Amino acid sequence: MGIKILQQSKNQKQKAEAYIFFAKAADMGNLKAMEKMADALLFGNFGMQNITAAIQLYESLAKEGSYKAQNALGFLSSYGIGMEYNQAKALIYYTFGSAGGSMMSQMILGYRYLSGINVLQNCEVALSHYKKVADYIADKLEKSEGIPVEKVRLTERPENLSSNSEILDWDIYQYYKFLAERGDVQIQVSLGQLHLIGRKGLDQDYYKALYYFLKAAKAGSANAMAFIGKMYLEGNAAAPQNNATAFKYFSMAASKGNAIGLHGLGLLYFYGRGVPVNYAEALKYFQKAAEKGWPNAQFQLGFMYYSGSGVWKDYKLAFKYFYLASQSGQPLAIYYLAEMYATGTGVLRSCRTAVEKRLKFLKKRRCIQWHFSYGIELPFKDIHLARRLYDMAAQTSPDAHIPVFLALMKLQTVHLLQDILFFNFTRRWKWMTLDNTVGPYWDLFVIGLIVAVLIFLLKNRYG
C-alpha cells in the first residue's frame, strides 16, 4: 500500500501518508518497508533524519540478507558517516551486496577495481563486475524483442515542440492541441509521441496518442502509421496487441519508404509475429531501413550476422553494423560491441575498450548505479546533497574537519565556475575542460595557489 501511494503521490502530504504505512509495515517486520524507512531516516525525508537509527536498521536488514542494506552500510563506512571510516569494511559490505544481487554494489566494485581504489587495480575483475550489470539490463531490453521505445524527434521547427524545455506549459499545450485539431499533421504526430512515452510533463496516455496518430495517418503521415503499428505490436490499453493490425500499419508506412515501418516489418518476419518466420524477408527489410540510417535496423542486421540467424556468421559485418548503430546511441549495439571486445570475437581483445563500452552502455540506459558509483567524478552532481554529506562527515569525526573544509572549498569553487561559465559560455565552453587543460588534480593546484597567496600576504604584513 505504501509503495503504491508513494508512486502515485503528487504532493508532500501524500508522500508522508505513504511513509506512515511503511512505518507500520516495518514494525511488523516487512523487509521492504524497513528498507524504505532506513532510507528515510538516513536522508531525512520529511524531517525525520536519524543516522544512528538508520544504521541500526540497516545492520538488522543486513543480517537478514538485504543487499540494499549491505550497499548502504558500504557507502556509510567508506565515507565515515555515522560509523567508523573503514574502507576494508566497506569493501566487505559491497562484496556481500554484489553477491546478493545489488547492481549498485557491482558498479562500485567495478569502479574500484578499474581505478585501484583500496584494492589492486585489475581491469579483468572490473570487467566482470560491469558485465553482470550490463547483462542484467541487456536481458531486460532483449525481452522486449528488440522493440525498445523509439527515441523520437518531435518536429523540425524550432518554435514548436522540439524545444529543450523539460516541461510543456499548459497554455502552449492548449495552443498545440488547437493546431492539431485544425489539421497540422506534424503537431498531431508530435503530440501523439509525447503522449505515447509521457514526455515534457504530459502523462502517458495511450488513448490520446492513438487519437492523434490516427488523425495524422488519415492525412497520410508515414510516421504516424509506423507508430500505430508499433502500438499494436507491443499492445496497450488503447491498442490491444494485434499482429495483423501491426502488419497492416507497418506495411502502409513501409510503402512510403518510412524506416520505422520497414524495421517493424523486419521484426514481424524475424520473430514470426503474425507471419511465418522468414529470415530472408527480415534481412531485406532491415537492410532497407538500415540504409535510411535507422539505428535499430542496423543493430538487427548486426545481431543476425553475430548470431548466424538466417545468415552465415560474419563477425566483421556484425561489428560493422553494431558500430554504425552505436554511433546513434543504440544501447544493445553498444552492449554487443563490449562483448566482442571482451571475448576477442571478430576484433582484437581489449579489456579496457570492453570496460569503456560497457560503461557507455550503462550510461546510455541512465542507470542510477552509474551516477552513484562515480560520485564526485561525474559532472552532473547534486551539489546540495554533497554539502549535506560533507557536513554529516564533519559532525561524525573531529578529524574530518580539515578534509571536509578543503572538499567544500573545492565544491564551492567548482559550483561558482559552473554558474559563471554556464551563464556566459553555455554553448561554447564546458567547465569540465579544466581537467583537460590543467590536469585531473587542478583542484589541488588551486588550493595550493590560495595557500601560497595567503602566506605571501601574511609575510608582507608581519615581515
C-alpha positions as CSV (number, residue, x, y, z in Angstrom):
1,M,0.0,0.0,0.0
2,G,2.8,2.4,1.0
3,I,4.7,1.9,-2.3
4,K,1.5,2.3,-4.4
5,I,0.7,5.6,-2.6
6,L,4.3,6.8,-3.0
7,Q,4.3,6.1,-6.7
8,Q,1.0,7.9,-7.2
9,S,1.7,10.8,-4.8
10,K,1.8,14.3,-6.2
11,N,2.4,16.3,-3.0
12,Q,4.3,16.1,0.3
13,K,1.1,15.2,2.2
14,Q,0.5,12.0,0.2
15,K,4.2,11.0,0.5
16,A,4.0,11.5,4.3
17,E,1.0,9.2,4.3
18,A,2.9,6.6,2.4
19,Y,5.7,6.6,5.0
20,I,3.1,6.1,7.8
21,F,2.2,2.8,6.0
22,F,5.9,2.0,5.7
23,A,6.5,2.6,9.4
24,K,3.6,0.3,10.3
25,A,4.7,-2.4,7.9
26,A,8.3,-2.1,9.2
27,D,7.1,-2.6,12.8
28,M,5.6,-5.9,11.6
29,G,8.9,-7.0,10.2
30,N,8.4,-6.3,6.5
31,L,11.9,-6.1,5.0
32,K,11.0,-3.8,2.1
33,A,9.2,-1.4,4.4
34,M,12.2,-1.5,6.7
35,E,14.5,-0.6,3.8
36,K,12.3,2.3,2.9
37,M,12.3,3.6,6.5
38,A,16.1,3.2,6.8
39,D,16.5,5.3,3.6
40,A,14.1,7.9,5.0
41,L,16.0,8.1,8.3
42,L,19.3,8.4,6.5
43,F,18.4,11.1,4.1
44,G,16.0,13.0,6.4
45,N,12.8,12.6,4.4
46,F,10.0,14.8,6.0
47,G,12.4,16.0,8.8
48,M,12.9,12.5,10.3
49,Q,16.6,12.3,9.8
50,N,18.3,10.0,12.4
51,I,21.6,8.5,11.1
52,T,22.1,6.3,14.1
53,A,18.7,4.7,13.9
54,A,19.2,4.3,10.1
55,I,22.4,2.4,10.7
56,Q,20.8,0.2,13.3
57,L,18.0,-0.6,10.9
58,Y,20.5,-1.3,8.0
59,E,22.5,-3.6,10.3
60,S,19.4,-5.6,11.2
61,L,18.5,-5.8,7.5
62,A,22.0,-6.9,6.5
63,K,21.7,-9.9,8.9
64,E,18.5,-10.8,7.1
65,G,20.4,-10.8,3.8
66,S,19.2,-7.4,2.4
67,Y,21.7,-6.4,-0.4
68,K,20.3,-2.8,-0.2
69,A,21.3,-2.6,3.4
70,Q,24.8,-4.1,2.6
71,N,25.2,-1.5,-0.1
72,A,24.2,1.4,2.2
73,L,26.5,0.2,5.0
74,G,29.3,0.0,2.5
75,F,28.6,3.6,1.4
76,L,28.5,4.9,5.0
77,S,31.7,3.0,6.0
78,S,33.6,4.3,3.0
79,Y,32.8,7.9,3.9
80,G,32.7,7.6,7.7
81,I,29.2,8.8,8.0
82,G,27.6,7.8,11.3
83,M,30.1,5.0,11.7
84,E,33.8,4.4,11.7
85,Y,35.6,5.3,8.5
86,N,36.8,1.8,7.3
87,Q,37.5,1.1,3.7
88,A,38.2,-2.6,4.3
89,K,34.8,-3.0,6.0
90,A,33.2,-1.0,3.1
91,L,34.7,-3.4,0.6
92,I,33.3,-6.4,2.6
93,Y,29.8,-4.8,2.6
94,Y,30.0,-4.1,-1.1
95,T,31.1,-7.6,-1.8
96,F,28.2,-9.1,0.1
97,G,25.9,-6.7,-1.6
98,S,27.1,-7.7,-5.0
99,A,26.8,-11.4,-4.1
100,G,23.2,-10.7,-3.0
101,G,22.3,-9.1,-6.4
102,S,22.9,-5.4,-5.8
103,M,23.6,-3.8,-9.2
104,M,24.9,-0.7,-7.4
105,S,27.5,-2.7,-5.5
106,Q,28.6,-4.3,-8.7
107,M,29.1,-0.9,-10.2
108,I,31.0,0.4,-7.2
109,L,33.3,-2.6,-7.1
110,G,33.8,-2.4,-10.9
111,Y,34.9,1.2,-10.5
112,R,37.2,0.4,-7.5
113,Y,39.0,-2.3,-9.4
114,L,39.2,-0.3,-12.5
115,S,40.8,2.7,-10.7
116,G,42.6,0.7,-7.9
117,I,40.7,2.3,-5.0
118,N,41.7,0.4,-1.8
119,V,42.2,-2.7,-4.0
120,L,44.8,-3.8,-6.5
121,Q,44.0,-2.3,-9.9
122,N,42.5,-5.1,-12.0
123,C,40.8,-4.5,-15.3
124,E,39.6,-8.1,-15.7
125,V,37.8,-8.0,-12.3
126,A,36.3,-4.7,-13.1
127,L,35.1,-6.0,-16.4
128,S,33.5,-9.0,-14.7
129,H,31.5,-6.7,-12.3
130,Y,30.4,-4.4,-15.1
131,K,29.4,-7.4,-17.2
132,K,26.9,-8.6,-14.5
133,V,25.1,-5.2,-14.6
134,A,25.2,-4.9,-18.4
135,D,23.9,-8.5,-18.8
136,Y,21.0,-7.7,-16.4
137,I,20.0,-4.6,-18.3
138,A,20.5,-6.1,-21.8
139,D,18.4,-9.1,-20.8
140,K,15.5,-6.7,-20.0
141,L,15.9,-4.9,-23.3
142,E,16.1,-8.2,-25.3
143,K,12.9,-9.4,-23.6
144,S,11.1,-6.6,-25.3
145,E,12.1,-8.5,-28.5
146,G,14.2,-5.7,-29.9
147,I,11.5,-3.2,-29.7
148,P,12.7,-0.5,-27.2
149,V,10.8,2.8,-27.0
150,E,12.0,4.7,-30.1
151,K,13.9,7.9,-29.5
152,V,11.5,10.4,-31.2
153,R,12.4,13.6,-32.9
154,L,9.4,15.7,-32.2
155,T,9.4,18.1,-35.1
156,E,11.6,20.2,-37.4
157,R,10.5,23.7,-36.5
158,P,12.4,25.4,-33.6
159,E,9.4,27.3,-32.3
160,N,7.4,24.2,-31.5
161,L,7.6,21.0,-29.5
162,S,11.3,20.4,-30.2
163,S,12.3,23.0,-27.6
164,N,14.8,22.0,-24.9
165,S,12.2,22.7,-22.2
166,E,11.6,19.7,-20.0
167,I,8.0,20.8,-19.2
168,L,5.4,22.0,-21.8
169,D,3.5,24.9,-20.4
170,W,-0.2,24.3,-20.2
171,D,-1.2,27.3,-22.4
172,I,1.3,26.2,-25.0
173,Y,0.0,22.7,-24.9
174,Q,-3.6,24.0,-25.5
175,Y,-2.3,26.0,-28.4
176,Y,-0.7,22.9,-30.0
177,K,-4.0,21.0,-29.3
178,F,-5.8,23.7,-31.3
179,L,-3.3,23.4,-34.2
180,A,-3.6,19.6,-34.1
181,E,-7.4,19.9,-34.3
182,R,-7.1,22.3,-37.2
183,G,-5.2,19.6,-39.1
184,D,-1.4,20.3,-38.5
185,V,-0.1,16.8,-39.2
186,Q,3.4,17.5,-37.7
187,I,1.9,18.7,-34.5
188,Q,-0.5,15.7,-34.4
189,V,2.4,13.3,-34.7
190,S,4.4,15.2,-32.1
191,L,1.6,15.2,-29.6
192,G,1.0,11.5,-30.3
193,Q,4.6,10.8,-29.5
194,L,4.6,12.9,-26.3
195,H,1.5,11.1,-25.0
196,L,2.9,7.7,-26.1
197,I,6.0,8.0,-23.9
198,G,4.9,10.6,-21.4
199,R,7.3,13.5,-22.0
200,K,7.6,17.2,-21.3
201,G,5.3,16.9,-18.3
202,L,2.5,15.2,-20.1
203,D,1.1,12.0,-18.6
204,Q,1.5,8.8,-20.6
205,D,-1.9,8.4,-22.3
206,Y,-2.3,5.7,-25.0
207,Y,-5.8,6.8,-25.9
208,K,-4.7,10.3,-26.8
209,A,-1.6,9.0,-28.5
210,L,-3.6,6.7,-30.7
211,Y,-6.2,9.5,-31.4
212,Y,-3.5,11.9,-32.7
213,F,-1.7,9.2,-34.7
214,L,-4.9,8.1,-36.4
215,K,-5.7,11.7,-37.4
216,A,-2.2,12.1,-38.8
217,A,-2.3,8.7,-40.5
218,K,-5.6,9.6,-42.2
219,A,-3.8,12.7,-43.6
220,G,-1.1,10.5,-45.0
221,S,1.7,10.7,-42.3
222,A,4.0,7.7,-42.7
223,N,5.5,8.3,-39.2
224,A,2.0,8.1,-37.7
225,M,1.3,4.9,-39.5
226,A,4.5,3.4,-38.2
227,F,3.8,4.4,-34.6
228,I,0.3,2.9,-34.8
229,G,1.9,-0.3,-36.0
230,K,4.3,-0.1,-33.1
231,M,1.5,0.4,-30.6
232,Y,-0.4,-2.7,-31.9
233,L,2.8,-4.7,-31.9
234,E,3.6,-4.0,-28.3
235,G,0.0,-3.8,-27.1
236,N,-1.6,-1.4,-24.6
237,A,-4.9,-0.3,-23.2
238,A,-5.8,1.7,-26.3
239,A,-4.4,-0.6,-28.8
240,P,-4.6,-4.3,-27.7
241,Q,-1.8,-6.5,-29.1
242,N,-2.7,-7.4,-32.6
243,N,-0.1,-8.6,-35.1
244,A,-2.4,-8.4,-38.1
245,T,-3.1,-4.7,-37.4
246,A,0.5,-4.0,-36.7
247,F,1.5,-5.6,-40.0
248,K,-1.2,-3.5,-41.8
249,Y,0.1,-0.2,-40.5
250,F,3.8,-1.1,-40.8
251,S,3.1,-2.1,-44.5
252,M,1.4,1.3,-45.1
253,A,4.3,3.2,-43.6
254,A,6.9,1.0,-45.4
255,S,5.2,1.6,-48.8
256,K,6.0,5.2,-48.3
257,G,9.7,4.4,-47.6
258,N,9.4,5.0,-43.8
259,A,12.4,3.5,-41.9
260,I,10.3,2.7,-38.8
261,G,7.7,0.9,-40.9
262,L,10.4,-1.1,-42.7
263,H,12.1,-2.0,-39.4
264,G,8.7,-3.0,-38.0
265,L,8.0,-5.4,-40.9
266,G,11.5,-6.9,-40.4
267,L,10.7,-7.5,-36.7
268,L,7.5,-9.3,-37.6
269,Y,9.3,-11.6,-40.1
270,F,12.3,-12.1,-37.8
271,Y,10.2,-13.2,-34.7
272,G,7.3,-14.7,-36.6
273,R,4.7,-12.3,-35.2
274,G,1.5,-12.9,-37.2
275,V,3.5,-14.2,-40.2
276,P,5.8,-17.3,-40.5
277,V,9.4,-16.7,-39.5
278,N,11.2,-15.6,-42.7
279,Y,14.8,-14.5,-42.1
280,A,15.3,-13.6,-45.8
281,E,12.3,-11.2,-45.7
282,A,13.5,-9.8,-42.3
283,L,17.0,-9.3,-43.7
284,K,15.6,-7.4,-46.7
285,Y,13.5,-5.0,-44.6
286,F,16.3,-4.5,-42.1
287,Q,18.7,-3.6,-44.9
288,K,16.3,-1.1,-46.4
289,A,15.7,0.6,-43.0
290,A,19.4,0.5,-42.2
291,E,20.2,2.2,-45.5
292,K,18.0,5.0,-44.3
293,G,20.1,5.3,-41.2
294,W,17.7,3.7,-38.7
295,P,19.9,2.5,-35.8
296,N,17.5,-0.2,-34.6
297,A,17.6,-1.8,-38.0
298,Q,21.4,-1.5,-38.1
299,F,21.5,-3.3,-34.8
300,Q,19.2,-6.1,-36.0
301,L,21.5,-6.7,-39.0
302,G,24.5,-6.9,-36.7
303,F,22.7,-9.3,-34.5
304,M,21.8,-11.6,-37.4
305,Y,25.4,-11.8,-38.6
306,Y,26.6,-12.1,-34.9
307,S,24.3,-15.0,-34.1
308,G,24.0,-16.5,-37.5
309,S,20.2,-16.1,-37.6
310,G,19.2,-16.9,-41.2
311,V,22.7,-15.9,-42.5
312,W,26.2,-17.3,-42.2
313,K,28.0,-15.9,-39.1
314,D,30.2,-13.0,-40.1
315,Y,31.8,-11.1,-37.2
316,K,33.2,-8.4,-39.4
317,L,29.8,-7.5,-40.8
318,A,28.3,-7.8,-37.2
319,F,31.0,-5.4,-35.9
320,K,30.3,-3.0,-38.8
321,Y,26.5,-2.8,-38.2
322,F,26.9,-2.7,-34.4
323,Y,29.4,0.1,-34.7
324,L,27.0,2.1,-37.1
325,A,24.1,1.6,-34.7
326,S,26.3,2.5,-31.7
327,Q,27.1,5.9,-33.3
328,S,23.5,6.8,-32.9
329,G,23.4,5.5,-29.3
330,Q,21.6,2.2,-29.9
331,P,22.1,0.6,-26.5
332,L,22.1,-3.1,-27.4
333,A,24.6,-2.4,-30.2
334,I,27.0,-0.9,-27.6
335,Y,26.4,-3.9,-25.4
336,Y,27.4,-6.4,-28.1
337,L,30.4,-4.3,-29.1
338,A,31.6,-4.6,-25.5
339,E,31.0,-8.4,-25.7
340,M,33.1,-8.6,-28.8
341,Y,36.0,-6.7,-27.3
342,A,35.7,-8.6,-24.0
343,T,35.9,-12.0,-25.7
344,G,38.0,-11.1,-28.7
345,T,35.3,-12.1,-31.1
346,G,36.0,-10.6,-34.6
347,V,38.3,-7.9,-33.1
348,L,41.5,-7.8,-31.1
349,R,40.6,-8.4,-27.4
350,S,40.9,-5.3,-25.2
351,C,39.8,-5.3,-21.6
352,R,40.0,-1.5,-21.4
353,T,37.9,-1.0,-24.5
354,A,35.3,-3.6,-23.3
355,V,35.0,-1.7,-20.0
356,E,34.6,1.6,-21.8
357,K,31.9,0.2,-24.0
358,R,30.0,-1.3,-21.0
359,L,30.2,1.9,-19.1
360,K,28.9,3.8,-22.2
361,F,26.0,1.2,-22.4
362,L,25.1,1.7,-18.7
363,K,25.3,5.5,-19.1
364,K,23.1,5.3,-22.1
365,R,20.5,3.4,-20.1
366,R,20.7,6.2,-17.5
367,C,21.5,3.7,-14.7
368,I,21.3,5.2,-11.2
369,Q,24.2,3.0,-10.4
370,W,26.4,4.9,-12.9
371,H,25.7,8.2,-11.1
372,F,26.2,6.8,-7.6
373,S,29.3,4.8,-8.3
374,Y,31.1,7.7,-10.0
375,G,30.1,10.2,-7.3
376,I,32.4,13.1,-7.4
377,E,33.8,12.2,-10.8
378,L,30.5,13.0,-12.5
379,P,29.9,16.5,-13.9
380,F,26.3,16.1,-13.0
381,K,26.4,16.3,-9.3
382,D,23.8,17.0,-6.7
383,I,25.6,19.9,-5.0
384,H,23.2,20.3,-2.1
385,L,23.3,16.5,-1.3
386,A,27.1,16.7,-1.4
387,R,27.2,19.5,1.1
388,R,24.9,17.7,3.4
389,L,27.1,14.5,3.3
390,Y,30.2,16.6,3.9
391,D,28.6,18.3,6.9
392,M,27.5,14.9,8.2
393,A,31.1,13.6,7.9
394,A,32.4,16.6,9.8
395,Q,29.9,16.1,12.6
396,T,30.8,12.4,12.9
397,S,34.5,12.8,13.3
398,P,36.6,15.8,14.6
399,D,39.5,14.5,12.3
400,A,37.3,15.1,9.3
401,H,37.0,18.9,9.8
402,I,40.1,19.9,7.7
403,P,39.5,17.5,4.8
404,V,35.8,18.5,4.8
405,F,36.8,22.2,4.7
406,L,39.1,21.6,1.7
407,A,36.5,19.5,0.0
408,L,33.8,22.1,0.5
409,M,36.2,24.7,-0.7
410,K,36.7,22.8,-4.0
411,L,32.9,22.2,-4.2
412,Q,32.2,25.9,-3.9
413,T,34.9,26.8,-6.4
414,V,33.5,24.3,-8.9
415,H,29.9,25.4,-8.3
416,L,30.9,29.1,-8.8
417,L,32.8,28.2,-12.0
418,Q,29.8,26.3,-13.2
419,D,27.5,29.2,-12.6
420,I,29.7,31.8,-14.3
421,L,30.6,29.6,-17.3
422,F,27.1,28.3,-17.7
423,F,25.8,31.9,-17.7
424,N,28.4,33.2,-20.2
425,F,29.5,30.3,-22.4
426,T,26.9,27.5,-22.1
427,R,27.0,26.7,-25.8
428,R,30.7,27.3,-26.4
429,W,32.8,26.1,-23.5
430,K,32.2,23.5,-20.8
431,W,33.8,24.0,-17.4
432,M,34.8,20.3,-17.4
433,T,37.7,21.2,-19.8
434,L,39.6,22.2,-16.7
435,D,40.6,18.5,-16.3
436,N,42.0,18.5,-19.8
437,T,43.9,21.8,-19.7
438,V,45.3,21.8,-16.1
439,G,45.1,18.1,-15.3
440,P,42.9,15.9,-13.1
441,Y,44.4,17.4,-9.9
442,W,43.6,21.0,-10.8
443,D,41.7,21.4,-7.5
444,L,44.9,20.7,-5.5
445,F,46.7,23.3,-7.8
446,V,44.1,25.9,-7.0
447,I,44.1,25.2,-3.2
448,G,47.9,25.3,-3.3
449,L,47.8,28.7,-5.1
450,I,45.4,30.1,-2.5
451,V,47.7,28.9,0.4
452,A,50.7,30.5,-1.3
453,V,48.9,33.8,-1.7
454,L,47.8,33.8,2.0
455,I,51.4,33.1,3.0
456,F,52.7,35.9,0.8
457,L,50.1,38.4,2.2
458,L,50.9,37.4,5.8
459,K,54.7,37.7,5.2
460,N,54.3,41.2,3.7
461,R,52.1,42.3,6.6
462,Y,54.2,41.0,9.5
463,G,57.6,40.9,7.7
